[in-house]
Amino acid sequence: MSKIERVTSVKNEILDIFMSINVAEHEKRSRSAAQRNLRARRGIELHQEFKQLERDIADLADEEKH
């Protein structure tokens, strides 16, 4: 194998490693973003559920007064 072929081979291996790292980092960022979105969505749902419970309790209290 000539020097040029070895250099080309090493360059290709380095490029493959670099691309693998980029793919892994992208997947990790995607998973993190999905988890953040899920936590945010669940937080919003819980907030809405608590607000609904407060309204339901207020309605019950109003009914008891009448």
C-alpha positions as CSV (number, residue, x, y, z in Angstrom):
1,M,0.0,0.0,0.0
2,S,1.5,3.3,-1.0
3,K,1.8,6.3,1.3
4,I,-1.1,8.1,-0.6
5,E,-3.4,5.1,-0.1
6,R,-2.5,4.9,3.6
7,V,-3.1,8.6,4.1
8,T,-6.4,8.4,2.2
9,S,-7.4,5.4,4.3
10,V,-6.6,7.2,7.5
11,K,-8.5,10.3,6.3
12,N,-11.5,8.1,5.6
13,E,-11.4,6.5,9.0
14,I,-11.2,9.8,10.7
15,L,-14.1,11.1,8.7
16,D,-16.1,8.0,9.6
17,I,-15.3,8.5,13.3
18,F,-16.3,12.2,13.1
19,M,-19.6,11.4,11.4
20,S,-20.4,8.7,14.0
21,I,-19.8,11.2,16.8
22,N,-22.0,13.8,15.1
23,V,-24.8,11.2,14.7
24,A,-24.5,10.1,18.3
25,E,-24.6,13.8,19.5
26,H,-27.6,14.5,17.3
27,E,-29.5,11.5,18.7
28,K,-28.6,12.5,22.2
29,R,-29.9,16.1,21.6
30,S,-33.1,14.8,20.0
31,R,-33.8,12.5,23.0
32,S,-33.1,15.3,25.4
33,A,-35.4,17.7,23.5
34,A,-38.1,15.0,23.5
35,Q,-37.8,14.5,27.2
36,R,-38.0,18.3,27.9
37,N,-41.1,18.6,25.7
38,L,-42.7,15.7,27.4
39,R,-42.0,17.2,30.9
40,A,-43.3,20.6,29.7
41,R,-46.5,19.1,28.3
42,R,-47.1,17.1,31.5
43,G,-46.6,20.2,33.5
44,I,-49.1,22.1,31.4
45,E,-51.6,19.2,31.8
46,L,-51.1,19.2,35.6
47,H,-51.6,22.9,35.8
48,Q,-54.9,22.6,33.8
49,E,-56.0,19.7,36.0
50,F,-55.4,21.7,39.1
51,K,-57.3,24.7,37.7
52,Q,-60.2,22.5,36.8
53,L,-60.2,21.0,40.3
54,E,-60.2,24.5,41.8
55,R,-63.2,25.4,39.7
56,D,-65.0,22.2,40.6
57,I,-64.4,22.8,44.3
58,A,-65.5,26.4,44.0
59,D,-68.7,25.2,42.2
60,L,-69.4,22.7,45.0
61,A,-68.9,25.4,47.7
62,D,-71.3,27.7,45.8
63,E,-73.9,24.9,45.6
64,E,-73.7,24.3,49.4
65,K,-74.3,28.0,50.1
66,H,-77.6,27.9,48.2
